[in-house]
């Protein structure tokens, strides 16, 4: 099967709020699709439809080749879901949480215990297996939550903002675990507001805003669409920032930004770089950093939506 997840024209309304307004997307088998958008864009609503937790008002979606409405039972056999918040029982131990999930899935007790041991080892939780989940750190809870979603050996995994609230080390650990799953053939749909996360993990990205798809492609393709690069200049002497700003503004015809000791500006013509060097040299300004880099995903998002991804809008509607 070429595509593990497909959607055409998905529409979902909650009262007067349209959460999805004709969303179409596809996820190739064994890859990661990053679904990006600000709060309220429709990301979680889409995931809930793919996970057979919501019925769309219009459109069609399939997971693993199964229609999410007519063949919901078959689709559920293939999927795992890790939501924005850990769904483990804090009073149970790590081992008991995984055993419970296995039993709920109908796995015989002996096999469920074996699967729990395997996952606790894989997720580096063996030493905490007999401790109550309420004693776990945030990163440990997320690892346990991800392990719980894998008890049934899903071939398709939905990660809905899985690293929200985690520290950088815990995020990196979860990224490594995700890469390991994809290497084993698991298909992942990842929703996130962290653009570095999408850049690090996603093979392809779909950007949605106000319930509509506004862009899609690989991270590099999306970056190329902005048609600009960013000039970064850092003078050796911070008191020369004003001179640098004046030179950069004159040559780029933009309003540069001051980011700490650096001056940054959007550049369409790479020939600006040597011109900046000459002008600063004539002005006697020594620089310790001078780069021209491609657009970041954050800049892509800003150009597409008119606001940074961190800008929060009204939360997505929820059924009563």
C-alpha positions in Angstrom: 0.0 0.0 0.0 1.5 3.3 -1.1 -0.4 5.5 1.4 -1.3 4.5 4.9 -3.6 7.5 5.5 -5.7 9.4 3.0 -8.3 12.1 3.4 -10.3 13.9 0.8 -12.5 17.0 1.5 -12.8 16.5 5.3 -15.3 18.8 6.9 -16.2 19.0 10.6 -18.3 21.6 12.3 -19.0 22.2 16.0 -22.0 24.4 16.1 -21.1 27.6 14.3 -17.4 26.7 14.3 -15.9 25.0 11.3 -12.9 23.1 12.5 -12.1 21.4 9.2 -13.1 23.0 5.9 -12.3 20.6 3.1 -9.0 19.1 4.3 -7.2 16.7 1.9 -3.9 15.0 2.7 -2.1 11.7 2.4 0.7 9.9 4.3 3.0 7.5 2.5 3.5 4.2 4.2 6.5 4.1 6.5 7.0 7.9 6.6 6.3 10.8 9.0 3.8 13.5 8.0 4.1 16.6 10.1 0.7 18.4 10.4 1.4 22.0 11.3 -0.8 24.8 12.4 -1.5 27.2 15.2 -3.9 26.3 18.0 -7.4 26.1 16.7 -6.2 25.3 13.1 -7.9 21.8 13.1 -5.0 19.5 13.7 -6.5 17.6 16.7 -9.9 17.4 15.0 -8.2 15.7 12.0 -6.4 13.2 14.2 -9.6 12.3 16.0 -11.3 11.6 12.7 -8.4 9.4 11.6 -8.5 7.6 14.9 -12.3 6.9 14.5 -13.1 9.1 17.5 -15.1 11.6 15.4 -17.3 11.3 12.4 -16.7 13.9 9.7 -19.7 15.9 8.5 -18.5 15.5 4.9 -15.6 14.1 3.0 -13.8 10.7 3.1 -10.9 9.3 5.1 -9.2 5.9 5.2 -6.5 4.4 7.5 -4.6 1.4 6.3 -7.1 1.2 3.4 -10.1 1.0 5.7 -12.9 3.6 5.7 -12.9 5.3 9.1 -16.7 5.3 9.3 -17.8 2.1 7.5 -14.8 0.0 8.6 -13.9 1.7 11.9 -13.3 -1.6 13.7 -10.7 -2.8 11.1 -9.0 0.6 11.2 -8.7 0.5 15.0 -6.7 -2.7 14.8 -3.9 -0.9 12.9 -3.6 2.3 14.9 -2.0 3.7 18.1 -2.7 7.2 19.5 -0.6 9.3 21.9 -2.5 12.5 22.7 -1.3 15.9 24.0 -1.5 14.7 27.6 -0.3 11.5 29.1 -3.3 9.1 29.5 -1.7 6.7 31.9 -3.3 5.7 35.3 -1.1 7.5 37.8 -2.0 5.1 40.6 -0.8 2.0 38.7 2.8 1.1 38.1 4.4 1.4 34.7 4.1 -2.4 34.3 0.5 -2.5 35.4 -0.4 0.3 33.0 0.9 -1.7 30.0 -0.6 -4.9 31.3 -4.0 -3.2 31.6 -3.8 -2.0 28.0 -2.9 -5.4 26.8 -5.7 -7.1 28.6 -8.2 -4.5 27.3 -7.0 -5.3 23.8 -7.8 -9.0 24.5 -4.2 -10.2 24.7 -3.8 -13.2 27.0 -2.2 -12.4 30.4 1.1 -14.2 29.8 1.6 -12.5 26.4 0.5 -9.1 27.8 3.1 -9.4 30.5 5.8 -10.3 28.0 4.8 -7.4 25.8 4.9 -5.0 28.8 8.4 -6.2 29.7 9.6 -5.7 26.1 8.2 -2.1 26.0 9.6 -1.2 29.4 13.0 -2.3 28.2 12.7 -0.6 24.8 11.7 2.7 26.5 14.3 2.5 29.2 11.7 2.2 32.0 12.7 -1.2 33.4 14.1 0.4 36.6 10.8 2.2 37.2 8.5 -0.6 36.2 7.2 -1.3 39.7 6.8 2.4 40.7 3.5 4.2 40.5 3.3 6.4 37.4 2.6 9.4 39.6 6.3 9.3 40.7 7.5 9.5 37.1 9.0 12.6 35.6 7.3 14.3 32.7 9.6 12.7 30.1 9.1 9.2 31.7 5.3 9.6 31.6 5.4 10.5 27.9 7.6 7.5 27.2 5.2 5.3 29.1 2.3 6.9 27.2 4.0 6.2 23.9 4.7 2.6 25.0 1.0 2.1 25.9 0.1 3.2 22.4 2.4 0.4 21.0 1.1 -2.5 23.1 -1.1 -3.6 20.2 1.9 -3.4 17.7 0.2 -0.7 15.5 1.4 -0.1 12.0 0.1 3.5 12.0 0.7 5.9 14.9 -0.8 9.3 15.6 1.3 11.6 17.8 -0.8 14.6 18.7 1.7 17.3 20.1 3.6 14.5 22.0 6.3 16.7 23.4 4.3 19.6 24.7 5.7 20.7 28.0 8.8 18.5 27.9 12.3 19.7 28.5 14.9 19.6 25.6 16.4 16.3 26.8 13.0 14.5 27.0 12.0 15.9 23.6 15.2 14.5 22.1 14.5 11.1 23.7 11.0 11.0 22.2 12.4 12.0 18.8 14.9 9.2 18.9 12.1 6.7 19.8 9.9 8.0 16.9 12.8 7.6 14.4 13.3 4.0 15.7 9.6 3.2 15.1 9.7 4.6 11.6 12.8 2.6 10.9 10.8 -0.5 11.7 8.1 0.5 9.1 5.6 2.3 11.3 3.8 5.2 9.6 3.5 8.4 11.8 1.2 11.4 11.6 2.7 14.0 13.9 0.9 17.2 14.9 3.1 19.8 16.5 3.6 23.5 17.1 7.4 23.0 17.4 8.8 23.7 13.9 12.2 22.3 14.8 10.4 19.1 15.7 8.7 18.9 12.3 12.0 19.8 10.6 13.8 17.0 12.4 11.2 14.2 12.0 8.9 14.8 9.1 9.4 13.5 5.6 6.6 15.7 4.4 4.7 18.6 6.0 1.1 19.8 5.6 0.3 23.2 6.9 -3.3 24.0 7.9 -4.9 27.2 9.1 -8.5 27.9 9.9 -9.4 24.4 8.9 -7.9 24.5 5.4 -4.7 23.1 3.9 -2.6 26.1 2.8 0.7 24.4 1.9 2.3 21.0 1.6 5.6 19.5 0.6 8.9 18.4 2.1 10.6 20.7 4.6 13.1 21.8 2.0 10.4 22.4 -0.6 8.4 24.6 1.8 11.5 26.6 2.7 12.2 27.2 -1.0 8.8 28.6 -1.5 9.5 31.7 0.6 12.0 32.8 -2.1 14.2 34.6 0.4 17.2 34.0 2.7 18.2 35.5 6.0 21.3 37.6 6.4 22.9 37.4 9.9 25.6 39.9 10.9 27.3 40.1 14.3 29.8 42.9 14.8 32.8 42.4 17.1 31.9 45.6 18.9 28.3 45.8 20.1 28.4 49.5 19.9 28.6 49.2 16.1 25.1 47.6 15.9 23.7 50.9 14.7 26.1 51.1 11.8 25.4 47.5 10.8 21.6 48.2 10.9 22.1 51.2 8.7 24.3 49.4 6.1 22.0 46.3 6.0 18.9 48.4 5.7 20.3 50.4 2.8 21.5 47.4 0.9 18.5 45.1 1.5 15.8 47.8 1.4 14.2 46.2 4.4 13.9 47.0 8.1 16.4 44.8 9.8 15.8 43.2 13.2 18.2 43.2 16.2 18.4 39.9 17.8 20.7 40.3 20.8 24.2 41.0 19.4 23.0 40.1 15.8 21.4 42.0 13.0 19.1 39.9 10.7 17.3 40.8 7.5 15.4 39.0 4.7 17.4 38.9 1.5 16.2 38.0 -2.0 19.5 38.6 -3.9 22.6 36.7 -2.5 24.8 39.3 -4.1 23.9 41.5 -1.1 26.4 39.5 1.0 29.6 40.7 -0.6 28.2 44.2 -0.8 27.6 44.2 2.9 31.2 43.0 3.5 32.6 45.8 1.4 30.4 48.5 3.1 31.2 47.3 6.6 34.9 47.1 5.7 34.8 50.7 4.4 33.1 51.7 7.7 35.8 50.0 9.7 33.4 47.5 11.3 34.8 44.1 12.2 32.4 41.2 12.2 32.7 37.9 14.0 29.6 36.3 12.3 28.3 36.8 8.7 26.0 34.2 7.2 23.3 33.9 4.6 21.1 31.0 5.4 17.9 29.5 3.9 14.5 30.2 5.3 13.6 28.4 8.5 10.2 26.6 8.9 9.2 29.4 11.3 9.8 31.9 8.6 7.9 29.7 6.1 5.0 29.5 8.6 5.0 33.3 9.1 4.9 33.9 5.4 2.1 31.5 4.9 -0.2 32.5 7.8 0.9 36.0 8.6 1.7 35.1 12.2 4.2 32.9 14.0 3.3 29.4 15.0 3.4 30.3 18.7 0.5 32.8 18.2 -2.4 31.1 19.9 -5.9 31.4 18.5 -9.2 30.2 20.0 -9.0 26.5 20.7 -10.7 24.0 18.4 -14.3 23.4 19.0 -15.3 20.3 20.9 -18.6 18.4 20.8 -20.8 19.0 23.8 
